[in-house]
Amino acid sequence: TNLDTMIKQFLLPTLLLFFLHHPTPVQSRLPTERPITILNESSRRISIHWIHPETNELVLQSTPDILNAASQTLNSYVGHTFQVTELPAKKTGVCAGENEECRVNYFTVNENDDQIVFVKQGLEVEHSDSKAVADKSAVQLLEECKSEANKKILAASPTSVDDASGSGANLGPEESEQILEELTTCVQKGIAKEIEKANEEITFQSEVRKGMAGLLENYTCADETLNSTEAKSTVIWDGRKVGIIVDRPASKIHTIENFLTEAECQAVEERAKPLLHDATVADGSGGSHLSESRKAKQAGIKVDWDKEQEGDLIARLSRRVYDYVNHVLPFEIKENGQEDLMSIQYFGRGPDDDKPDRYMPHCDGDCNGLDFKPGNRMATIVMYCEVPKVGGATNFRNSGVHIKPKKYAATFFSYIDPVSMKMDDGFTEHSGCPVIEGEKKIVTQWVRLGVDNENPWDSFNTLGVKYSDADEQ
């Protein structure tokens, strides 16, 4: 019918795209990594074996079996194939297959999310995933709306309807347009409900994640046996090894080995020595003040860009910072109007110090998920010149990322989505764990977008508002 044709050709493909891509929480993972859950509904004990793709060796994955009505989750990869094997009954010692043979079946991990394998009676395998659920949800929504549209057609033109589904062939233009509009409204309401449910789930998971991260903050910093979070992937940039730890649209966390040299560190320290003072934090009203949440010494260092061609070490280091930022983000950031390089030093005074040098959890820029405000920070590079014997890690608690400082390495993180221009929603909130023994000397560059010689960084207050605009408010 005309209504069926319209639904199949126009509405169904659109709904499938929505249900496949509407916001759902997805954990950070490798491109081909897929968790998969096996649910046993076969009334028999089963075992699960991974089939080695080259040798066909069967590698046991269950522990050692999965009882009826039980489940097991595996971390697997796209393309991996598994064998499901029926196990003999413990009482009889035989299986329920033909001639009492143990039955087998197979499934392969696909590219979709939320994969569940149901092992049914007779060892039949049903494979559900995000696409299958999306198909079902889209068809169900359309059937409900189609049913309502058919009722309207029958009521409007009962004599012209060819069958129970209704063709509406003799409906007038105004009636057809009205029914089509009502069908569209029905679909829109259904989509709105799905979005509302998804957003509620995301909000709930976000609150749980942040609450757990807060509870684990001190424990994570105190655990000296905790190694740096392993990178999801590695690349080479300018001859340096880069570890990609977090790679979300609005939040990226990288580590870069051998980012700066001993000579560059010495140049920064010499320039900073006469300028060191107690570090401050933003005070929430546009200014800054001393705080127990941040105990360190710092000194801003202006870069002599006029000496860059002469090989000035600090200018060379600063240029490398902007080169890397522009390698990751598509903004073509220039040095004009940017903040000074910041030399920051933390000193350990032993495990009995009740107020050690540290920096409590904070965001370098906005981390509220809202629109970027021009002239504000959107990326940071922390470079390590001296690392302490104990303590001093950088902890991104909401991302579950822990980075131990490594001499001459750097940690880069950005907190803006360059496509939507939305800010990070807390994944790059970080802290400097207490320095217990030794010294931690770092060089930090906060990178801004929308500054230049006419609108330098210090024309904005710590709320990201230009002083000139604030004076007018």
N, C-alpha and C positions, 0 to 999 in steps of 0.2 A: 504494500500500500504506500501512498505518498508519505504518510506519517512514519512508517517503518524506514523508508528510503532516507528521509531527512535525518532520522536518528542515527542510522548506521553510517551515513556519509559525513555528517557534520558534528553531531553532538558526542557520539561515542568516542571517536579519536581524541577529542578535546578533553573529555573526562578522564580517559586513560592517562593522558599526560599529567593531568592534575593529581590523580591519586598516586601516580608514581613519584611525583616530585614535590608534593606539598610538604611543608616543614615537618620533619621527624628527626629526633635526636640520633645522630650517627657517630659512633666512636671513631677516633683517629686510628687509621690502620694503613697497611701497605695497599697499593692499588689492586692486587689480586687476592688479598686476604679476605676470607669469609668465614664467620662462625656459623656452625650448622648444628641443629638440635635433632636428635633421633628419638622419636616417641614410639615405644613398643605397644601396639594394640593387637598383637597377633595371638594372644593367649598362650604363647610359647616363650621359653627363654631363647634369646638370640645373642649372637656375637657380631661385632663389627670389625672388619679388617680393611686397612688401606691397601690398595693394589699398587705396588711399585711400577711406575710407567715404563721402566726399561727392563726390569728383570721379571715382572709379574709376581714377585714375591708377595705373600700375604703378611702384612704387619698388623698385629692385634692392636686395636684402639679401645675396645671396651675393657672393663676391669673386673673379671674377665668377661662377664656377660651382662646383659640388660634384661631384668625380669619383666614379665608382663605388667603393663601399666606404669612402668618406670621409664625414665628418659636419661639421655646423656648428651652433653654439648661438647663439640669438638671445634678446635680452631684449625681451619683448613684453607685451601686455596682453590681458585677457579680452575676447573679441569681435572681435579683429583677425583678418582673413582674408588668407590668402596663396595665391599661385598657384605651382604647381610646373610648370615648363616643360622638356620634353625638348629637348636641344640636338643639332644635327647632328653626326654622327661626323666627326672631323677628316680621316680618310682619304677618305671618300666624299662628305662634304658633305651627306648626307641623313639623315633620321630614320627610325625603325623603325615608325612608325605607318602606317595605311592610306594607300595612295598616297604613301608616303614622307613623310607629313606629320608635323610635330612635335606630339606629344601634350601635353595639359595636364591638370592636376587641381588640386584645391583642398583646403585644410584651414583650420579656424578654431580659435583658441586658446580652450579652455574654462576652467572655474573650478578644475579639479583641479590637484594638484601633480605634479611629476616627469613632465612631458609629453615624449614622444618620438614623432616622426612617422617611420614607416618608409615609404620610397618603394620599392615592390616592382617585380617584373617587370611590364611592360605599363603602368608608371606608376601602378599601383594604390597607394592611400594607406591605411596602417593607423595609427591614432592610439592610442597607449598612454598611460596616465596612472595616477595613484595609485589612482583608483577601479577602473579596469580590472584593475590588479594585485591590488587588494584582493578583487575579485570572483573572480579566478582562484585566489588563495590560499585564500579561504574555501571555495570549491567543492572544491578539491583536498583540503583537510583533511577536509571532511565526507565526501567519497567514500572516503577511506582509513578513516575511523572507521565509516562505514556498512558497508563491506566486512567489517570485523571483527565488527560487530553481526550481520550476516547469517549469518556463520559460526556465531555463538553460537545464533542462532535455528534454523538447520538442525540443529545438533547436539542442541539441546534438544527439538525437536518436528519431526522429519523428515516425519511423515505429515500434518501439518497445513499444510505450506507450499504455497501455491498456485502459486508460480513461483520462479524463480531468485533474485528479490530478497527473497522471504520476506515474508509478511504477519504471521505470528505470531498469527493470529486465535484459535487454540485454546490458546495458552500460558496457564498459570496466572498469577495476580497476582504471586506471588513471583518466577517466572521472568522475567516482563515487567519487573518493577521492577529485577531484577538486571541485565538486558541494557541497560535505559535508563541505569542507574548507570554501567555500563562504557562506554557510548557517551559519556556526559558526561565521564567521566574521560579518555577518549581525546582529546576536544576540549580539555579543560583542559591536558593535557600538550603538545598542539600549540601552544596559545596561550603557554604558559610558555616554550617554545623560542623563539618569535618575540620575546617580550619580552626574553629573555636576549640574543638577537642584536642587537636594537635598542639595548639598554643598553650593550653592548660597543662598538657604533659611536659612540654618543654620548660615551662615556668617551674613546675614541680621538681623536675630533674635538676634544673639549675640551682634551686634553693638547696636541695639535698647535697649537690656537689660542693657548693660553696660552704655549707655548714660542716661537712666532713673535712674539707680542706683547712678550715680554721682550727678544728680540733687537732689536726695532724701537724700543724705548723711547727710548734716547738719540738715535737718528737722528731720530725724530719731534720731539723737543724741540729739536734743533739746527737743524731746517729752518725758517728764518724765512719762507720763501716759502709754507709750508703754511698754507692758509686753514682757518677753522673748518669742521667737518663740516656739510654741508648738511642742513637739517631735512627729515624725510620729509613733514611737513605743518605747517601753521601755523594757529593759532586766535587769537582775541582774548579776553583776560581783563581785565576792569576797564579797558578802553581801551588795554591794552598788548599788543603783538605777542608771541606765544609760539611758539617753534619746538619741535616734537616730534621729537627726534632718535632716541631709543630708547623704545619703548612695549611692553615685555614685562610679563607679570603681576608678576614679582618685581623688575624693574629698569626704571626710567623715568629718562630724562635729557631735561630741557627747558632752553631758554634763554628769558629774559624781558627784553625791552627796556625801558629807562627804569623799572626797578623801584624805584629810590630816587632822592632828589634831592641836589643839592649841599649844601643846608642840613642834611639828615639826615646826610650824610657828615661835615660839619664838627662836628655835635653829637657824633657817635660819637668822632671823633678827639680832641676836647677832653676828653671823659670818659676816654679811654684813655691820654692822654699821661702822667699821673703813675703809671699802673699797669703800664706795659709791662715785660715781662721775657722772658727766653729761653723759647721754646716747648719743650714736652715731648711725649713720646710714651708710649703704654702700654708697660709693661715685661714683660708676659706673665705676671705673677704677681699682678695686681690693682692695681698702683700705676702710677706714671709716672716718667720720668726724661729727662734731656737726652740727645740723640742726634745724631750727624752726619747721620742720615737726614732730619732736619728742622731746618733752620736758618732762624729767623725770630724776630720779636718778637711777643708777644701780650699781650692784656689782656682779662679778663672784665668785662663791663659789666652790672650789674644794672639791670633795667628798672623805672622808677618807675610802676607801673601806676596808682597813686593819682592821677597827674597826666595820665592819658590824656585825660580829658574837658577838661582845660585846654589841650590841643593839644601836649603834650610830644612833641618830634620823635622821640625814640628809641622811646617807647611807640607812636607812630603807625607807625613802621617795623616794629616787632616785631609789631604787630597785622596788618599786611599780610602778613608771613611766614606767620602761622598761617592767615590767610584763604586764602592760596594752597595751603598744604598740605591744608587741608580741601576745597578745590576739586578737588584731584586724588585724594585718598585718603578713604575713607568712615569715618573714625575720630572725627570731631568733636573734634579735639585742642584742648585748652585750655592757657593759659599757666601754669597752676598746677603747680609742681614742675619746670618745664623748666629746662634749662641756661641760663646767662647768654649774652647775645650776646657773640661773641668778635671783637675787633678784632685783625687779624693783619697784620703789615707785613714785607715783604721788600725788601731793598736791593741794587741792582746795583753791583758794584765793577769792572766791565770784563771783557772776554773772557779776560784772563790769570788771573783768580781761579780757583784750583784747588779752592776749597771755596765755591761760590756759594750764596746763599740759595735753598733749594728744599725740596720735600717729596717724598720717594721714594714709590714705589707703596704704597698702603695702602687699607684699607677703613675707613670711618667707624663701621660697625657690623659685626655678623657677616656674612660673605659665604661661608658654607660650605654653603648649601642646606638647613640643618637648621631645626627649629622655632624660631620667635621666642621669646625669653625676656622675659617682662614686665618693663617698666622700662627696656628698652634702646633704643638709637637705631634709627630706621627710615627717616629722611629727613634731607636736608641742603639748605640754601640758602646759596650763596656769592654775595655781592654785591660788586661792584667799584666802589671809590671813586676809586682812582688806578691807572692801568695803565702798565706800564713801556714804554720805547722798544723794548727788545729782550728777548725771553723772557717767562716768566711764564704760559704757556698751561696750561690744565688738560687732562690727557691721560687718557682712559679706555681704556687699552691693550687690554683684553680685549674691548671693544666696537668697537674701531677708531674711536673718537670723539676728536676734537681740538678744543678750544674756546679760541680766542684771547680774552683778556679785553677787554671793551668797557665803557667808562666808564658808570657808573650802571646797567648791566645786571646780570642775575643768572643763575646756573646752579642749577637745582633737580635733585636726583636722589633717588629713593627706592629702597629695597632690601628690600622686603617684599611678598609676595603677600597682599593683604588677604582673599582667599578661603581659601586653604590655610593662611595664616599661616606659610609657609615663607620663609626668608631667601633673598636673592639668592645666586647661585653664582659670584660673581666678576666679573660684567659691570659692576658699578659700582666696582670697584677703580680707583683713580685716583692721579695724581701731580700735584704742582705743579712744572712745568718750571723750571729755573734762571732766576733774574732776572739778566740780564747788564748792562743799562743802564737807569737810571731806578729808580722805586719802584713797588711793587705793594702797594696798601693795600686790604684786603678786610674785609668784615664777614660772619661766618659764624654761622648758627644750626643747631645739631644738634638734631633734633626726636625726642623719645622718646614711646613709647606705654606707658601703664601707670603714669605718675607723677602725683602730686598733692601737695597740701600736707602730707599725712601721710607720703608716700613720695616725697620729692624726689629729683632726679637724683643729688645727692651722697651719697645713702644707698646707692648702688650703687658697687662698685669697677669698675675698667676691664675686668674679665672679665664684667661684667654680673650679678654676684652681690651681693645685699645684704650689707653689712658685718655686720649682725646674724646673717644665716644663715652667713656664712663663719666667724664666731667660734665657731659651734656645731659646725662640721665638724672 
